[in-house]
């Protein structure tokens, strides 16, 4: 679908690879917003896919914005303020909206530096595994800019306000172990084992009933913003739908028979 965002399907798992290794997977280029939208919509429309893993080609997850393009004020950064704002809306915001609206669970396998937009993109995943070579940071202020990708909303919800403020206001990078201590990643694994661990986690997720899995992700996301009463109402509706599925009957039958369930998305 895209030379940059590559999609490979491995059974019920989708592997997404940021593929611009010569630029440390810097983004965005003009076509990247459309690429993310197309890939994420295709995954949302594919009932056979139950989980996705996102990683970076080469030695970085993503170094974030292209600093040389900023200096040259080319492509995304050329023209007046209104033109730049519209490109952020059309390209950068299309990237992050597409990932945020992904209906299946997403695991970020952070294989190296995840900086700026790259850090925030990893933060949009539901779970994050980090190589021991990974680094994280949002050094926008060191470039005289602010998080144009919604990171000021996302990061405090992931690691808390004070730690998000420390990362943003200092521009410091933290290593993988610190990121794990702060709750930015689920766990750190040896670099050589990263993809095996990520795919094994994805396989455990993909073994769940697909309709209930998507409903569960939607409830978790809504739980960030909605009141407890609103979530209770949404949960009752989602639960009623779940009780009517064949997968629910398969789950309880497998439990009673002490065997592994075989969920088919029905």
C-alpha positions as a Python dict, from the first residue, in 0.01 Angstrom:
ca = {
    (1, 'X'): (0, 0, 0),
    (2, 'X'): (289, 236, 75),
    (3, 'X'): (666, 231, 34),
    (4, 'X'): (697, 388, 381),
    (5, 'X'): (431, 211, 586),
    (6, 'X'): (462, -152, 483),
    (7, 'X'): (192, -403, 571),
    (8, 'X'): (250, -776, 604),
    (9, 'X'): (-24, -1014, 718),
    (10, 'X'): (78, -1317, 921),
    (11, 'X'): (-243, -1502, 983),
    (12, 'X'): (-448, -1298, 1230),
    (13, 'X'): (-157, -1059, 1294),
    (14, 'X'): (-66, -753, 1085),
    (15, 'X'): (297, -641, 1089),
    (16, 'X'): (341, -271, 1012),
    (17, 'X'): (693, -148, 935),
    (18, 'X'): (805, 214, 911),
    (19, 'X'): (1042, 182, 618),
    (20, 'X'): (1263, 484, 567),
    (21, 'X'): (1580, 352, 734),
    (22, 'X'): (1817, 587, 552),
    (23, 'X'): (1643, 875, 736),
    (24, 'X'): (1592, 682, 1063),
    (25, 'X'): (1226, 652, 959),
    (26, 'X'): (1175, 1028, 981),
    (27, 'X'): (828, 1155, 894),
    (28, 'X'): (612, 1286, 764),
    (29, 'X'): (654, 1323, 395),
    (30, 'X'): (356, 1458, 204),
    (31, 'X'): (206, 1118, 122),
    (32, 'X'): (245, 967, 471),
    (33, 'X'): (-90, 1081, 607),
    (34, 'X'): (-277, 912, 326),
    (35, 'X'): (-65, 598, 367),
    (36, 'X'): (-150, 564, 735),
    (37, 'X'): (-518, 625, 671),
    (38, 'X'): (-533, 364, 394),
    (39, 'X'): (-352, 97, 597),
    (40, 'X'): (-549, 155, 918),
    (41, 'X'): (-883, 162, 738),
    (42, 'X'): (-793, -161, 559),
    (43, 'X'): (-715, -327, 892),
    (44, 'X'): (-1038, -199, 1048),
    (45, 'X'): (-1232, -346, 756),
    (46, 'X'): (-1057, -684, 772),
    (47, 'X'): (-1227, -914, 1026),
    (48, 'X'): (-952, -1174, 989),
    (49, 'X'): (-696, -943, 1155),
    (50, 'X'): (-709, -941, 1534),
    (51, 'X'): (-387, -764, 1637),
    (52, 'X'): (-116, -546, 1481),
    (53, 'X'): (253, -494, 1557),
    (54, 'X'): (433, -176, 1449),
    (55, 'X'): (811, -146, 1430),
    (56, 'X'): (1081, 42, 1241),
    (57, 'X'): (1318, -74, 969),
    (58, 'X'): (1687, -37, 1043),
    (59, 'X'): (1824, 96, 1370),
    (60, 'X'): (1542, 336, 1469),
    (61, 'X'): (1174, 315, 1538),
    (62, 'X'): (1138, 674, 1418),
    (63, 'X'): (1351, 981, 1469),
    (64, 'X'): (1043, 1200, 1425),
    (65, 'X'): (1040, 1507, 1204),
    (66, 'X'): (1287, 1562, 923),
    (67, 'X'): (1509, 1837, 1067),
    (68, 'X'): (1681, 1905, 733),
    (69, 'X'): (1341, 1966, 573),
    (70, 'X'): (1259, 2205, 858),
    (71, 'X'): (1582, 2395, 798),
    (72, 'X'): (1514, 2417, 426),
    (73, 'X'): (1146, 2495, 491),
    (74, 'X'): (1052, 2248, 223),
    (75, 'X'): (743, 2033, 170),
    (76, 'X'): (547, 2028, 500),
    (77, 'X'): (723, 2340, 629),
    (78, 'X'): (711, 2577, 330),
    (79, 'X'): (482, 2875, 283),
    (80, 'X'): (302, 3084, 542),
    (81, 'X'): (161, 2988, 879),
    (82, 'X'): (-185, 2906, 747),
    (83, 'X'): (-41, 2670, 486),
    (84, 'X'): (175, 2492, 744),
    (85, 'X'): (-123, 2458, 980),
    (86, 'X'): (-332, 2297, 707),
    (87, 'X'): (-53, 2051, 625),
    (88, 'X'): (-30, 1951, 990),
    (89, 'X'): (-403, 1890, 987),
    (90, 'X'): (-399, 1700, 660),
    (91, 'X'): (-78, 1499, 707),
    (92, 'X'): (46, 1479, 1069),
    (93, 'X'): (-301, 1471, 1221),
    (94, 'X'): (-415, 1214, 967),
    (95, 'X'): (-129, 988, 1080),
    (96, 'X'): (-208, 1009, 1450),
    (97, 'X'): (-587, 1000, 1405),
    (98, 'X'): (-558, 689, 1190),
    (99, 'X'): (-350, 507, 1449),
    (100, 'X'): (-569, 623, 1737),
    (101, 'X'): (-881, 504, 1554),
    (102, 'X'): (-738, 159, 1483),
    (103, 'X'): (-1000, -81, 1619),
    (104, 'X'): (-770, -377, 1682),
    (105, 'X'): (-505, -385, 1956),
    (106, 'X'): (-171, -238, 1848),
    (107, 'X'): (169, -333, 1989),
    (108, 'X'): (465, -103, 1929),
    (109, 'X'): (792, -298, 1903),
    (110, 'X'): (1032, -10, 1963),
    (111, 'X'): (1360, -126, 1814),
    (112, 'X'): (1562, 194, 1855),
    (113, 'X'): (1517, 569, 1905),
    (114, 'X'): (1156, 690, 1918),
    (115, 'X'): (1178, 1067, 1920),
    (116, 'X'): (927, 1349, 1872),
    (117, 'X'): (650, 1229, 1644),
    (118, 'X'): (809, 884, 1665),
    (119, 'X'): (771, 879, 2043),
    (120, 'X'): (412, 997, 2023),
    (121, 'X'): (334, 742, 1753),
    (122, 'X'): (463, 464, 1978),
    (123, 'X'): (256, 614, 2259),
    (124, 'X'): (-59, 566, 2054),
    (125, 'X'): (-11, 188, 2068),
    (126, 'X'): (-203, -6, 2329),
    (127, 'X'): (111, -190, 2443),
    (128, 'X'): (479, -115, 2394),
    (129, 'X'): (778, -347, 2406),
    (130, 'X'): (1119, -182, 2392),
    (131, 'X'): (1454, -313, 2278),
    (132, 'X'): (1732, -244, 2524),
    (133, 'X'): (1866, -13, 2250),
    (134, 'X'): (1553, 204, 2247),
    (135, 'X'): (1550, 569, 2349),
    (136, 'X'): (1250, 795, 2399),
    (137, 'X'): (1201, 1171, 2400),
    (138, 'X'): (1000, 1467, 2276),
    (139, 'X'): (1266, 1737, 2215),
    (140, 'X'): (1035, 1970, 2023),
    (141, 'X'): (1135, 2276, 2227),
    (142, 'X'): (1502, 2226, 2138),
    (143, 'X'): (1394, 2291, 1778),
    (144, 'X'): (1188, 2595, 1874),
    (145, 'X'): (854, 2419, 1815),
    (146, 'X'): (587, 2241, 2019),
    (147, 'X'): (424, 1896, 1982),
    (148, 'X'): (215, 1946, 1669),
    (149, 'X'): (87, 1589, 1680),
    (150, 'X'): (-133, 1599, 1991),
    (151, 'X'): (145, 1473, 2217),
    (152, 'X'): (52, 1727, 2485),
    (153, 'X'): (-276, 1535, 2525),
    (154, 'X'): (-130, 1186, 2487),
    (155, 'X'): (190, 1184, 2693),
    (156, 'X'): (43, 1292, 3031),
    (157, 'X'): (-221, 1020, 2998),
    (158, 'X'): (54, 763, 2951),
    (159, 'X'): (316, 863, 3209),
    (160, 'X'): (146, 1131, 3419),
    (161, 'X'): (166, 1510, 3402),
    (162, 'X'): (490, 1565, 3596),
    (163, 'X'): (696, 1316, 3397),
    (164, 'X'): (547, 1435, 3068),
    (165, 'X'): (639, 1790, 3169),
    (166, 'X'): (994, 1682, 3247),
    (167, 'X'): (1036, 1516, 2908),
    (168, 'X'): (881, 1804, 2715),
    (169, 'X'): (1033, 2097, 2902),
    (170, 'X'): (1389, 1959, 2912),
    (171, 'X'): (1394, 1783, 2576),
    (172, 'X'): (1591, 1501, 2740),
    (173, 'X'): (1599, 1148, 2604),
    (174, 'X'): (1543, 855, 2841),
    (175, 'X'): (1664, 499, 2799),
    (176, 'X'): (1443, 194, 2776),
    (177, 'X'): (1473, 98, 3143),
    (178, 'X'): (1368, 445, 3255),
    (179, 'X'): (1079, 434, 3008),
    (180, 'X'): (966, 107, 3168),
    (181, 'X'): (992, 254, 3518),
    (182, 'X'): (784, 552, 3406),
    (183, 'X'): (516, 333, 3244),
    (184, 'X'): (595, 442, 2890),
    (185, 'X'): (668, 81, 2787),
    (186, 'X'): (534, -248, 2920),
    (187, 'X'): (876, -411, 2938),
    (188, 'X'): (1228, -411, 2795),
    (189, 'X'): (1370, -712, 2611),
    (190, 'X'): (1709, -787, 2455),
    (191, 'X'): (1728, -633, 2111),
    (192, 'X'): (1764, -965, 1931),
    (193, 'X'): (1447, -1098, 2097),
    (194, 'X'): (1225, -794, 2039),
    (195, 'X'): (1026, -911, 1737),
    (196, 'X'): (986, -1264, 1870),
    (197, 'X'): (850, -1125, 2197),
    (198, 'X'): (621, -878, 2019),
    (199, 'X'): (481, -1141, 1785),
    (200, 'X'): (433, -1385, 2074),
    (201, 'X'): (236, -1119, 2263),
    (202, 'X'): (36, -1046, 1948),
    (203, 'X'): (-42, -1417, 1911),
    (204, 'X'): (-184, -1429, 2265),
    (205, 'X'): (-399, -1125, 2188),
    (206, 'X'): (-508, -1267, 1851),
    (207, 'X'): (-627, -1584, 2024),
    (208, 'X'): (-912, -1385, 2183),
    (209, 'X'): (-1264, -1358, 2030),
    (210, 'X'): (-1233, -1083, 1767),
    (211, 'X'): (-1565, -903, 1820),
    (212, 'X'): (-1523, -889, 2197),
    (213, 'X'): (-1159, -785, 2151),
    (214, 'X'): (-1256, -480, 1946),
    (215, 'X'): (-1531, -391, 2192),
    (216, 'X'): (-1286, -420, 2482),
    (217, 'X'): (-1040, -183, 2313),
    (218, 'X'): (-1317, 69, 2245),
    (219, 'X'): (-1419, 61, 2612),
    (220, 'X'): (-1061, 113, 2731),
    (221, 'X'): (-1021, 412, 2500),
    (222, 'X'): (-1356, 565, 2604),
    (223, 'X'): (-1262, 507, 2967),
    (224, 'X'): (-992, 774, 2936),
    (225, 'X'): (-1250, 1045, 2884),
    (226, 'X'): (-1595, 924, 2988),
    (227, 'X'): (-1753, 914, 3331),
    (228, 'X'): (-1794, 587, 3518),
    (229, 'X'): (-2169, 601, 3463),
    (230, 'X'): (-2121, 645, 3088),
    (231, 'X'): (-1880, 350, 3075),
    (232, 'X'): (-2127, 135, 3270),
    (233, 'X'): (-2396, 206, 3009),
    (234, 'X'): (-2158, 137, 2721),
    (235, 'X'): (-2041, -181, 2892),
    (236, 'X'): (-2395, -309, 2933),
    (237, 'X'): (-2465, -261, 2562),
    (238, 'X'): (-2135, -418, 2455),
    (239, 'X'): (-2189, -708, 2693),
    (240, 'X'): (-2537, -773, 2560),
    (241, 'X'): (-2397, -800, 2207),
    (242, 'X'): (-2117, -1027, 2327),
    (243, 'X'): (-2361, -1268, 2496),
    (244, 'X'): (-2531, -1323, 2158),
    (245, 'X'): (-2217, -1442, 1978),
    (246, 'X'): (-2113, -1799, 1903),
    (247, 'X'): (-1772, -1710, 2042),
    (248, 'X'): (-1925, -1651, 2385),
    (249, 'X'): (-2077, -2000, 2383),
    (250, 'X'): (-1746, -2143, 2262),
    (251, 'X'): (-1563, -1966, 2545),
    (252, 'X'): (-1788, -2093, 2824),
    (253, 'X'): (-1805, -2442, 2673),
    (254, 'X'): (-1426, -2458, 2644),
    (255, 'X'): (-1396, -2342, 3005),
    (256, 'X'): (-1632, -2613, 3128),
    (257, 'X'): (-1459, -2877, 2915),
    (258, 'X'): (-1116, -2755, 3028),
    (259, 'X'): (-981, -2701, 2677),
    (260, 'X'): (-846, -2410, 2473),
    (261, 'X'): (-1127, -2220, 2300),
    (262, 'X'): (-1134, -2182, 1922),
    (263, 'X'): (-1284, -1843, 1849),
    (264, 'X'): (-1406, -1789, 1493),
    (265, 'X'): (-1548, -1437, 1502),
    (266, 'X'): (-1911, -1543, 1498),
}
